[in-house]
Amino acid sequence: MDRRSGSRPLILDGGLGTELQRRGRSVTAPWWTAHCLRDADGRRLIAQIHAEYVTAGADVITADTFRTTPRAANRAGIAGHTVAADLVRTAVALAREAADTVRRRVLVAGSVAPVEDCYRPDLVPNDGVLRREHAWLAEQLARTSVDLVLVETMNTAREAVAATRAVCAEGLPAWVSFVCTDDARLLSGTDVVAAATAVRAAGADMVLVNCTDPAGTDGALRRLRRPDVGPLGAYPNLEDRRGLPPAAAVDRYLPPRLTPDAFAELCAGWYYLDVVGGCCGSTPTHIAALRGRFPVDDRGVRPRESG
């Protein structure tokens, strides 16, 4: 599907961590949201949140594989690979079950995050570590039923390229998303267009901006809206972070600064996007409001062709 043909954008789901915190669950290192995969009540809650996003009208549900890695397991004091592989399978199964409850087609995306910290480009490991760890997760995801992989919240072009190559080597579509500053740069200082060009050369099907406030997202999209970048998407951070240091981890629910209707109005201004959704702070109600701007019929959707 080509956005220029007049078809509507695909609707990505909203925040998972936000919803877990709103419902009383802790979301902290090293597992972050993956901690809820490790107990029955947590798994039921994740399944419920996925189902609510599907009901709200999401076309793409993101499996909770953001921190299902041996690195996270080791930091939790657990011998990593077997536990992490089990969590990958569980996370994808929960998302797939929710996606398959409706007549229309809902895609399941695996999530691949920076191996260290989304907001600390200074902690990105050397290239050998990046190749090894991203290859491991990409291989695990390829053994599941994911339709694509969302390489997300990338703060350096170097790690984004390594993750993209790992995903593409497994034959999976890669949508690659960057967290940006207000001046359309990655947190590492790299210009977002240069980063986009690098991941597209590495095989990415789409470039997105995520976990960036609405103003910063808009600025990055203005830079990226050019033919050589290709398909675009965005899912901004909506949290009300007034009074907090930038990118500081807070283990409590932070309400959104934008109402669902205001969020839908914001996204309507990005009419040229191929994918749009919400990151931290967004809820199923936000996605439902967004769906109202871009209705879907029962025939479902298919991913757009890469440009």
C-alpha positions as CSV (number, residue, x, y, z in Angstrom):
1,M,0.0,0.0,0.0
2,D,1.4,3.4,-1.0
3,R,0.6,6.4,1.1
4,R,0.6,8.6,-2.0
5,S,-2.3,6.6,-3.4
6,G,-4.6,8.2,-0.8
7,S,-4.8,5.2,1.5
8,R,-5.0,5.8,5.2
9,P,-2.0,5.3,7.5
10,L,-1.6,2.1,9.6
11,I,-2.5,2.7,13.2
12,L,0.2,1.5,15.7
13,D,-0.8,0.8,19.3
14,G,0.0,3.0,22.3
15,G,2.1,2.7,25.4
16,L,2.4,-0.6,27.2
17,G,4.5,0.6,30.1
18,T,2.1,3.5,30.7
19,E,-0.8,1.2,31.0
20,L,1.0,-1.2,33.3
21,Q,1.9,1.6,35.6
22,R,-1.6,3.1,35.5
23,R,-2.9,-0.3,36.6
24,G,-0.4,-0.5,39.5
25,R,2.5,-2.5,38.2
26,S,6.1,-1.5,38.6
27,V,8.2,-0.9,35.5
28,T,11.9,-0.8,36.4
29,A,15.3,-2.0,35.2
30,P,16.5,-4.5,34.2
31,W,13.2,-6.1,32.9
32,W,11.1,-3.0,32.5
33,T,7.7,-4.1,31.0
34,A,9.1,-7.6,30.5
35,H,8.9,-8.2,34.3
36,C,5.1,-8.7,33.8
37,L,5.8,-11.6,31.5
38,R,7.2,-13.6,34.4
39,D,4.0,-14.0,36.5
40,A,0.5,-15.1,35.6
41,D,-1.2,-11.9,36.7
42,G,1.3,-9.9,34.7
43,R,0.7,-12.0,31.6
44,R,-3.1,-11.6,31.9
45,L,-2.6,-7.8,32.3
46,I,-0.4,-7.6,29.1
47,A,-3.0,-9.7,27.2
48,Q,-5.7,-7.4,28.4
49,I,-3.8,-4.2,27.3
50,H,-3.1,-5.7,23.9
51,A,-6.8,-6.6,23.5
52,E,-7.8,-3.1,24.4
53,Y,-5.6,-1.6,21.7
54,V,-7.0,-4.0,19.2
55,T,-10.5,-3.1,20.2
56,A,-9.5,0.6,20.0
57,G,-8.6,0.0,16.3
58,A,-4.8,-0.6,16.2
59,D,-3.6,-2.2,13.0
60,V,-0.2,-3.1,14.6
61,I,0.3,-4.6,18.1
62,T,3.8,-4.5,19.5
63,A,4.8,-7.6,21.4
64,D,6.5,-7.0,24.8
65,T,10.0,-8.0,23.6
66,F,11.6,-4.6,24.4
67,R,13.8,-6.2,27.2
68,T,13.5,-9.9,26.7
69,T,17.2,-10.3,26.3
70,P,20.0,-12.3,28.0
71,R,21.6,-9.0,29.0
72,A,18.4,-8.1,31.0
73,A,18.2,-11.6,32.5
74,N,21.9,-11.6,33.5
75,R,21.4,-8.2,35.3
76,A,18.5,-9.8,37.2
77,G,20.8,-12.5,38.4
78,I,19.4,-15.2,36.1
79,A,21.4,-17.3,33.6
80,G,20.2,-15.5,30.5
81,H,19.6,-17.2,27.2
82,T,17.0,-19.8,28.0
83,V,14.9,-17.5,30.2
84,A,15.1,-14.7,27.6
85,A,14.1,-17.0,24.8
86,D,11.1,-18.2,26.7
87,L,10.0,-14.6,27.4
88,V,10.3,-13.8,23.7
89,R,8.0,-16.6,22.8
90,T,5.5,-15.7,25.5
91,A,5.4,-12.0,24.6
92,V,4.7,-12.7,20.9
93,A,2.1,-15.4,21.7
94,L,0.2,-12.9,23.9
95,A,0.3,-10.2,21.2
96,R,-0.7,-12.7,18.5
97,E,-3.6,-14.0,20.5
98,A,-5.0,-10.5,20.9
99,A,-4.4,-9.7,17.2
100,D,-6.3,-12.8,16.1
101,T,-9.5,-11.9,18.0
102,V,-10.9,-9.6,15.2
103,R,-11.9,-10.2,11.6
104,R,-9.6,-7.6,10.2
105,R,-5.9,-8.3,9.9
106,V,-3.8,-7.0,12.8
107,L,-0.1,-7.2,12.5
108,V,2.2,-8.2,15.3
109,A,5.5,-6.4,15.6
110,G,8.5,-7.6,17.6
111,S,10.3,-4.9,19.6
112,V,14.0,-4.4,19.5
113,A,15.5,-1.7,21.7
114,P,19.0,-0.4,22.4
115,V,20.9,-3.1,24.3
116,E,21.7,-0.7,27.0
117,D,19.7,2.5,27.6
118,C,17.3,4.3,25.2
119,Y,18.4,7.7,26.4
120,R,22.2,7.1,27.0
121,P,24.1,7.1,23.6
122,D,27.3,7.1,25.6
123,L,26.5,3.6,26.9
124,V,26.2,2.0,23.4
125,P,28.6,-1.0,23.3
126,N,31.2,-1.7,20.6
127,D,30.1,-3.0,17.2
128,G,30.9,-6.7,18.0
129,V,28.6,-6.7,21.0
130,L,25.9,-5.0,19.0
131,R,26.1,-7.5,16.2
132,R,26.0,-10.4,18.6
133,E,23.2,-9.3,20.8
134,H,20.9,-7.9,18.1
135,A,21.5,-11.1,16.1
136,W,20.4,-13.2,19.0
137,L,17.1,-11.4,19.5
138,A,16.4,-11.2,15.8
139,E,16.9,-14.9,15.5
140,Q,14.5,-15.5,18.4
141,L,11.8,-13.3,16.8
142,A,12.2,-15.1,13.5
143,R,11.2,-18.3,15.2
144,T,7.9,-16.7,16.2
145,S,4.9,-15.4,14.4
146,V,5.8,-11.7,14.2
147,D,5.0,-9.9,10.9
148,L,7.7,-7.3,11.3
149,V,10.2,-6.0,13.8
150,L,10.1,-2.5,15.2
151,V,13.7,-1.4,15.9
152,E,12.7,1.4,18.3
153,T,13.9,4.3,20.5
154,M,17.3,4.2,18.8
155,N,19.6,6.9,20.0
156,T,22.6,6.3,17.6
157,A,22.8,5.5,13.9
158,R,25.5,3.0,14.6
159,E,23.3,0.8,16.8
160,A,20.3,1.3,14.6
161,V,22.2,0.0,11.6
162,A,23.5,-3.0,13.6
163,A,19.9,-3.9,14.7
164,T,18.5,-3.3,11.2
165,R,21.1,-5.6,9.6
166,A,20.4,-8.3,12.2
167,V,16.6,-8.2,11.5
168,C,17.0,-8.1,7.8
169,A,19.4,-11.1,7.9
170,E,16.5,-13.1,9.3
171,G,14.3,-12.1,6.5
172,L,12.0,-9.9,8.6
173,P,10.8,-6.4,7.7
174,A,12.4,-3.7,9.8
175,W,10.7,-0.5,10.8
176,V,13.4,1.7,12.5
177,S,12.5,4.4,14.9
178,F,14.7,7.1,16.4
179,V,14.3,9.2,19.6
180,C,15.2,12.8,18.8
181,T,15.9,16.1,20.3
182,D,14.1,19.4,19.5
183,D,16.5,20.2,16.7
184,A,15.9,17.0,14.7
185,R,18.9,15.2,15.8
186,L,19.4,11.8,17.5
187,L,20.4,12.0,21.2
188,S,23.9,11.2,20.0
189,G,23.9,14.4,17.9
190,T,23.5,12.8,14.5
191,D,21.2,14.5,12.1
192,V,18.0,12.5,11.7
193,V,18.2,12.5,7.9
194,A,21.7,11.0,8.0
195,A,20.5,8.3,10.4
196,A,17.5,7.6,8.3
197,T,19.7,7.3,5.2
198,A,22.0,4.9,7.0
199,V,19.2,2.5,8.1
200,R,17.5,2.6,4.8
201,A,20.8,1.5,3.2
202,A,21.0,-1.3,5.7
203,G,17.6,-2.6,4.6
204,A,15.0,-0.7,6.7
205,D,11.5,-0.6,5.1
206,M,10.4,2.4,7.1
207,V,11.8,5.2,9.3
208,L,9.9,6.5,12.3
209,V,10.3,8.9,15.2
210,N,9.2,7.8,18.7
211,C,9.4,8.6,22.4
212,T,9.9,12.3,21.4
213,D,7.6,15.0,22.5
214,P,5.0,16.3,19.9
215,A,7.0,19.4,19.0
216,G,10.3,17.5,18.6
217,T,8.5,14.8,16.6
218,D,7.0,17.4,14.3
219,G,10.5,19.0,13.7
220,A,12.1,15.6,12.9
221,L,9.3,14.7,10.5
222,R,9.7,18.0,8.7
223,R,13.3,17.1,8.1
224,L,12.5,13.5,7.1
225,R,9.7,14.3,4.7
226,R,11.7,13.9,1.5
227,P,11.6,11.3,-1.3
228,D,15.0,9.7,-0.6
229,V,13.9,8.8,3.0
230,G,10.9,6.8,1.9
231,P,7.9,5.7,4.1
232,L,7.6,7.5,7.4
233,G,5.9,6.9,10.7
234,A,5.7,8.5,14.2
235,Y,4.5,7.6,17.7
236,P,5.2,10.5,20.0
237,N,5.7,10.6,23.8
238,L,2.6,12.2,25.4
239,E,3.6,12.1,29.1
240,D,3.3,15.2,31.2
241,R,6.9,15.4,32.2
242,R,6.8,19.0,33.5
243,G,9.2,19.3,36.5
244,L,11.1,16.2,35.6
245,P,14.6,16.0,34.2
246,P,14.7,15.0,30.5
247,A,14.4,11.3,29.9
248,A,14.5,10.5,33.6
249,A,13.0,7.1,34.4
250,V,10.1,7.5,36.8
251,D,8.4,4.4,38.3
252,R,4.9,5.9,38.5
253,Y,2.1,6.7,36.2
254,L,2.6,10.0,34.3
255,P,-0.7,11.2,32.8
256,P,-0.7,12.4,29.2
257,R,-0.4,16.1,28.3
258,L,-2.7,15.7,25.4
259,T,-6.3,14.6,25.5
260,P,-7.3,11.8,23.0
261,D,-9.0,14.4,20.8
262,A,-6.0,16.7,20.8
263,F,-3.7,13.8,20.0
264,A,-5.9,12.8,17.1
265,E,-5.9,16.4,15.8
266,L,-2.1,16.4,16.1
267,C,-1.7,13.2,14.1
268,A,-4.2,14.4,11.5
269,G,-1.7,17.1,10.7
270,W,0.8,14.3,9.8
271,Y,-1.6,13.1,7.1
272,Y,1.4,12.1,4.9
273,L,2.6,9.4,7.3
274,D,2.4,5.7,6.6
275,V,2.2,4.6,10.3
276,V,1.1,6.7,13.3
277,G,0.5,5.7,16.9
278,G,1.5,6.6,20.5
279,C,4.4,6.0,22.8
280,C,4.7,6.6,26.5
281,G,1.6,8.4,27.9
282,S,-0.8,7.2,25.2
283,T,-3.7,5.0,26.1
284,P,-6.3,2.8,24.2
285,T,-8.5,5.9,24.3
286,H,-5.9,7.9,22.4
287,I,-5.7,5.2,19.8
288,A,-9.5,5.0,19.5
289,A,-9.6,8.7,18.9
290,L,-6.9,8.3,16.3
291,R,-8.8,5.5,14.7
292,G,-11.8,7.8,14.4
293,R,-9.7,10.0,12.1
294,F,-8.7,7.1,9.9
295,P,-11.6,4.6,9.8
296,V,-11.2,1.0,8.8
297,D,-13.6,-1.5,7.3
298,D,-13.8,-5.2,8.1
299,R,-11.6,-6.2,5.1
300,G,-8.5,-5.2,7.2
301,V,-5.2,-3.8,6.1
302,R,-1.8,-4.9,4.7
303,P,1.6,-3.4,5.2
304,R,2.6,-0.7,2.7
305,E,5.2,-1.6,0.2
306,S,8.6,-0.1,1.0
307,G,9.6,2.8,-1.3
